[in-house]
């Protein structure tokens, strides 16, 4: 286990879980976008317009969540890469210290 209590297996699990969540959210977003378009055409009433606006707001919120999850994954990928680099450097340093 590394100094910061994250090992590579846990980081990979986070990366893969986030990727899966993003894919699933993308599917949901496609469905909501399709429904929002249909509602706008089918319901021109005030209530229909309010629903369309609410779905538009949802879409903006969705994009913020997706961007945050992508940023999280980018940070976890960098952490994993830094752990790998540190492990290689530590191994090299240990090898140099033994005279091999």
Secondary structure, 3 states (H helix, E strand, C coil): CCCCCCCHHHHHHHHHHHHHHHHHHHHHHHHHHHHHHHHHHHCCCHHHHHHHHHHHHHHHHHHHHHHHHHHHHHHHHHHHHHHHHHHHHHHHHHHHHCCC
